Amino acid sequence: MELSVVERWFAAREVRDGLTLLWEPHVDPYLISNIWHLRGSERDLLVDTGNGLGRLRPVIEAAARGRPVIAVATHAHFDHVGGLTEFDDRWIHRADAPALRGAEDPLRLRRSDLSPAFLADMAFYGFAPPEVLVHALPRPDFDVAGFRTPACQPTRLLEDGDRVELGDRSFVVLHVPGHTPGSLALWDGSSGVLFTGDTVYADDPVSGADRDAFHRSLRRLRDLPVSLVCAGHNRPIGPEELVRIIDGLLRG
C-alpha cells in the first residue's frame, strides 16, 4: 500500500481562548485521541501527546511563543504518550511510570504485527483493524513497518494533590485509578476546567481494568463543580453530561 505524505499531521481548533484541541486526522479512528494545549502566563500546559507519529513539539512551540511547556500524560497508553519524549518536562503519575519507561504493548501500525491484546481492545470499542493503521505519512522517511511507541523516561512523578502551576492558573492532580493504575485528572477549581484523560469521555464505552478503583474514581469526579470537561477522546462535555455519563458507567 502506497501512502502519501501530508504537510500537516495535526488538526486543531480553539475550544476557549487559550485552550486548543489537537488531534491526528490521518490515523485509523481507533488511534485518534485528544491533545490539549493550554496557554499560561508563565508556562503552557500540554495534556497528552498523541501517538508519536508526527512531530508535535514544533507545533506546540509555535503556539507557546517562547513560554516553557509542561507535558503531562493522563496515563501511559500508547495513544496518549507517543510524543512525550519530544518534551523536556515529561510528567506522569508514579503508578504509570513503569509502563511508560517500558513502552508496554507499544503501538504497531501493520495489522499483521498487532498483539492479541491490542486486537481484543479494538474489538471492544467496535473497530476492525485495517491492513495499516494510518491513511498517510507524516514525513517521507517515516517507517510504517518499524514504528513502535518509544519508551520514555519521565522527568517528574506525580502524586495526588500535586499542583501544575502555569502562572495565572493552577491545576491540582487527582489520582483516578481504574483505567490504568496511574490514571490522573487535572482540575482547575477557579475556572472549572477538568482534564479527565480516559477516565470519562463522551459517546463511547470506557473500560476500567480495576472495576472497584474505577468506580471510586468516577464518584470522585462526579461532584466536582465543572464548567468544561476536556477528555482524552471525542468532544468536550459540560457538567450535566458529565454526571449523566458517570451515572451510566456506575450503573453498568
C-alpha positions as a Python dict, from the first residue, in 0.01 Angstrom:
ca = {
    (1, 'M'): (0, 0, 0),
    (2, 'E'): (145, 335, -106),
    (3, 'L'): (70, 623, 128),
    (4, 'S'): (104, 992, 52),
    (5, 'V'): (295, 1238, 271),
    (6, 'V'): (85, 1516, 424),
    (7, 'E'): (208, 1866, 500),
    (8, 'R'): (21, 1898, 831),
    (9, 'W'): (-8, 1595, 1055),
    (10, 'F'): (-217, 1761, 1327),
    (11, 'A'): (-554, 1930, 1307),
    (12, 'A'): (-654, 2188, 1568),
    (13, 'R'): (-941, 2401, 1687),
    (14, 'E'): (-967, 2654, 1967),
    (15, 'V'): (-1220, 2547, 2229),
    (16, 'R'): (-1181, 2852, 2454),
    (17, 'D'): (-948, 3147, 2450),
    (18, 'G'): (-606, 2996, 2510),
    (19, 'L'): (-731, 2636, 2505),
    (20, 'T'): (-672, 2437, 2186),
    (21, 'L'): (-766, 2081, 2097),
    (22, 'L'): (-533, 1897, 1859),
    (23, 'W'): (-569, 1553, 1703),
    (24, 'E'): (-424, 1333, 1428),
    (25, 'P'): (-675, 1311, 1140),
    (26, 'H'): (-464, 1076, 926),
    (27, 'V'): (-476, 775, 1157),
    (28, 'D'): (-734, 499, 1191),
    (29, 'P'): (-1027, 619, 1407),
    (30, 'Y'): (-923, 376, 1681),
    (31, 'L'): (-599, 571, 1726),
    (32, 'I'): (-747, 920, 1742),
    (33, 'S'): (-701, 1080, 2082),
    (34, 'N'): (-716, 1434, 2214),
    (35, 'I'): (-412, 1652, 2270),
    (36, 'W'): (-485, 1962, 2476),
    (37, 'H'): (-273, 2278, 2473),
    (38, 'L'): (-347, 2545, 2732),
    (39, 'R'): (-175, 2881, 2736),
    (40, 'G'): (-48, 3012, 3069),
    (41, 'S'): (106, 3345, 3166),
    (42, 'E'): (441, 3192, 3262),
    (43, 'R'): (432, 2843, 3109),
    (44, 'D'): (198, 2635, 2896),
    (45, 'L'): (33, 2303, 2969),
    (46, 'L'): (19, 2013, 2724),
    (47, 'V'): (-215, 1732, 2828),
    (48, 'D'): (-131, 1409, 2643),
    (49, 'T'): (75, 1386, 2325),
    (50, 'G'): (-96, 1152, 2079),
    (51, 'N'): (61, 855, 1906),
    (52, 'G'): (407, 998, 1836),
    (53, 'L'): (386, 960, 1458),
    (54, 'G'): (422, 1323, 1356),
    (55, 'R'): (647, 1572, 1533),
    (56, 'L'): (435, 1750, 1791),
    (57, 'R'): (692, 1974, 1960),
    (58, 'P'): (735, 2223, 1672),
    (59, 'V'): (358, 2271, 1658),
    (60, 'I'): (331, 2334, 2031),
    (61, 'E'): (639, 2557, 2046),
    (62, 'A'): (496, 2776, 1771),
    (63, 'A'): (179, 2820, 1978),
    (64, 'A'): (369, 2870, 2306),
    (65, 'R'): (574, 3158, 2162),
    (66, 'G'): (874, 3108, 2385),
    (67, 'R'): (697, 3000, 2703),
    (68, 'P'): (814, 2673, 2862),
    (69, 'V'): (582, 2377, 2809),
    (70, 'I'): (491, 2117, 3072),
    (71, 'A'): (374, 1794, 2909),
    (72, 'V'): (154, 1586, 3140),
    (73, 'A'): (36, 1237, 3046),
    (74, 'T'): (-301, 1140, 3191),
    (75, 'H'): (-195, 774, 3167),
    (76, 'A'): (61, 558, 2991),
    (77, 'H'): (-139, 415, 2698),
    (78, 'F'): (32, 447, 2360),
    (79, 'D'): (-219, 695, 2211),
    (80, 'H'): (-153, 944, 2492),
    (81, 'V'): (225, 922, 2538),
    (82, 'G'): (365, 870, 2188),
    (83, 'G'): (501, 1224, 2160),
    (84, 'L'): (606, 1266, 2521),
    (85, 'T'): (975, 1204, 2450),
    (86, 'E'): (987, 1526, 2244),
    (87, 'F'): (942, 1748, 2550),
    (88, 'D'): (1184, 1846, 2824),
    (89, 'D'): (926, 1838, 3106),
    (90, 'R'): (753, 1497, 3095),
    (91, 'W'): (523, 1433, 3390),
    (92, 'I'): (313, 1127, 3473),
    (93, 'H'): (168, 967, 3783),
    (94, 'R'): (413, 745, 3969),
    (95, 'A'): (199, 430, 3924),
    (96, 'D'): (207, 455, 3542),
    (97, 'A'): (577, 540, 3516),
    (98, 'P'): (694, 176, 3477),
    (99, 'A'): (461, 125, 3181),
    (100, 'L'): (589, 448, 3025),
    (101, 'R'): (952, 352, 3070),
    (102, 'G'): (893, 7, 2925),
    (103, 'A'): (658, 112, 2643),
    (104, 'E'): (425, -175, 2733),
    (105, 'D'): (225, -314, 2439),
    (106, 'P'): (352, -41, 2205),
    (107, 'L'): (162, 78, 1902),
    (108, 'R'): (241, -102, 1578),
    (109, 'L'): (93, 13, 1251),
    (110, 'R'): (51, -305, 1045),
    (111, 'R'): (-236, -542, 1118),
    (112, 'S'): (-2, -839, 1090),
    (113, 'D'): (208, -701, 1378),
    (114, 'L'): (-73, -627, 1624),
    (115, 'S'): (-78, -821, 1952),
    (116, 'P'): (-380, -1029, 2060),
    (117, 'A'): (-443, -782, 2344),
    (118, 'F'): (-439, -491, 2100),
    (119, 'L'): (-683, -667, 1866),
    (120, 'A'): (-911, -752, 2157),
    (121, 'D'): (-919, -388, 2265),
    (122, 'M'): (-1004, -276, 1913),
    (123, 'A'): (-1291, -525, 1910),
    (124, 'F'): (-1416, -399, 2249),
    (125, 'Y'): (-1451, -49, 2104),
    (126, 'G'): (-1607, -177, 1782),
    (127, 'F'): (-1315, -131, 1542),
    (128, 'A'): (-1199, -375, 1275),
    (129, 'P'): (-826, -347, 1207),
    (130, 'P'): (-735, -236, 854),
    (131, 'E'): (-418, -354, 682),
    (132, 'V'): (-236, -39, 802),
    (133, 'L'): (-350, 190, 1083),
    (134, 'V'): (-259, 516, 905),
    (135, 'H'): (-403, 677, 593),
    (136, 'A'): (-98, 894, 519),
    (137, 'L'): (260, 957, 631),
    (138, 'P'): (390, 1245, 843),
    (139, 'R'): (721, 1263, 650),
    (140, 'P'): (889, 1086, 357),
    (141, 'D'): (1127, 879, 571),
    (142, 'F'): (862, 751, 812),
    (143, 'D'): (897, 374, 868),
    (144, 'V'): (550, 221, 890),
    (145, 'A'): (680, -133, 942),
    (146, 'G'): (936, -37, 1205),
    (147, 'F'): (740, 211, 1414),
    (148, 'R'): (692, 129, 1782),
    (149, 'T'): (580, 362, 2061),
    (150, 'P'): (908, 491, 2207),
    (151, 'A'): (994, 418, 2568),
    (152, 'C'): (1012, 738, 2770),
    (153, 'Q'): (1181, 841, 3093),
    (154, 'P'): (957, 1082, 3288),
    (155, 'T'): (1118, 1387, 3446),
    (156, 'R'): (867, 1416, 3731),
    (157, 'L'): (650, 1157, 3903),
    (158, 'L'): (317, 1300, 4016),
    (159, 'E'): (110, 1217, 4322),
    (160, 'D'): (-246, 1301, 4421),
    (161, 'G'): (-262, 1662, 4536),
    (162, 'D'): (41, 1786, 4342),
    (163, 'R'): (-3, 2109, 4151),
    (164, 'V'): (79, 2214, 3797),
    (165, 'E'): (148, 2587, 3807),
    (166, 'L'): (113, 2795, 3490),
    (167, 'G'): (143, 3140, 3649),
    (168, 'D'): (-210, 3274, 3614),
    (169, 'R'): (-375, 2941, 3688),
    (170, 'S'): (-307, 2623, 3878),
    (171, 'F'): (-422, 2265, 3831),
    (172, 'V'): (-436, 2007, 4107),
    (173, 'V'): (-352, 1646, 4024),
    (174, 'L'): (-630, 1400, 4104),
    (175, 'H'): (-525, 1034, 4111),
    (176, 'V'): (-815, 848, 3948),
    (177, 'P'): (-701, 486, 3909),
    (178, 'G'): (-907, 222, 3733),
    (179, 'H'): (-849, 269, 3362),
    (180, 'T'): (-481, 231, 3449),
    (181, 'P'): (-314, 221, 3793),
    (182, 'G'): (-177, 572, 3747),
    (183, 'S'): (-458, 746, 3561),
    (184, 'L'): (-485, 1109, 3663),
    (185, 'A'): (-712, 1407, 3609),
    (186, 'L'): (-618, 1775, 3625),
    (187, 'W'): (-860, 2011, 3797),
    (188, 'D'): (-865, 2392, 3798),
    (189, 'G'): (-1120, 2491, 4060),
    (190, 'S'): (-1108, 2861, 3968),
    (191, 'S'): (-1220, 2808, 3608),
    (192, 'G'): (-1396, 2473, 3644),
    (193, 'V'): (-1184, 2311, 3373),
    (194, 'L'): (-1123, 1939, 3420),
    (195, 'F'): (-895, 1719, 3211),
    (196, 'T'): (-1007, 1358, 3256),
    (197, 'G'): (-791, 1151, 3021),
    (198, 'D'): (-967, 819, 2958),
    (199, 'T'): (-1146, 802, 3292),
    (200, 'V'): (-1452, 978, 3144),
    (201, 'Y'): (-1535, 1073, 2786),
    (202, 'A'): (-1844, 1103, 2570),
    (203, 'D'): (-2011, 877, 2314),
    (204, 'D'): (-1810, 555, 2357),
    (205, 'P'): (-1769, 285, 2622),
    (206, 'V'): (-1494, 340, 2877),
    (207, 'S'): (-1308, 43, 3022),
    (208, 'G'): (-1160, 12, 3368),
    (209, 'A'): (-911, -265, 3431),
    (210, 'D'): (-974, -233, 3806),
    (211, 'R'): (-1354, -203, 3837),
    (212, 'D'): (-1368, -107, 4206),
    (213, 'A'): (-1098, 159, 4172),
    (214, 'F'): (-1261, 283, 3853),
    (215, 'H'): (-1595, 335, 4027),
    (216, 'R'): (-1432, 515, 4319),
    (217, 'S'): (-1259, 746, 4072),
    (218, 'L'): (-1583, 815, 3886),
    (219, 'R'): (-1757, 910, 4210),
    (220, 'R'): (-1473, 1146, 4293),
    (221, 'L'): (-1512, 1331, 3964),
    (222, 'R'): (-1891, 1332, 3965),
    (223, 'D'): (-1938, 1603, 4225),
    (224, 'L'): (-1675, 1850, 4103),
    (225, 'P'): (-1827, 2189, 4006),
    (226, 'V'): (-1702, 2169, 3649),
    (227, 'S'): (-1767, 2413, 3367),
    (228, 'L'): (-1583, 2221, 3093),
    (229, 'V'): (-1457, 1864, 3072),
    (230, 'C'): (-1167, 1804, 2834),
    (231, 'A'): (-1141, 1429, 2788),
    (232, 'G'): (-889, 1201, 2624),
    (233, 'H'): (-1122, 1121, 2333),
    (234, 'N'): (-1416, 1271, 2150),
    (235, 'R'): (-1573, 1610, 2216),
    (236, 'P'): (-1560, 1833, 2525),
    (237, 'I'): (-1857, 1799, 2757),
    (238, 'G'): (-2032, 2009, 3019),
    (239, 'P'): (-2133, 1946, 3381),
    (240, 'E'): (-2474, 1790, 3321),
    (241, 'E'): (-2343, 1546, 3064),
    (242, 'L'): (-2053, 1454, 3290),
    (243, 'V'): (-2298, 1347, 3559),
    (244, 'R'): (-2510, 1150, 3309),
    (245, 'I'): (-2208, 967, 3172),
    (246, 'I'): (-2072, 882, 3516),
    (247, 'D'): (-2409, 765, 3642),
    (248, 'G'): (-2440, 539, 3338),
    (249, 'L'): (-2095, 394, 3394),
    (250, 'L'): (-2169, 330, 3760),
    (251, 'R'): (-2494, 152, 3672),
    (252, 'G'): (-2319, -51, 3403),
}
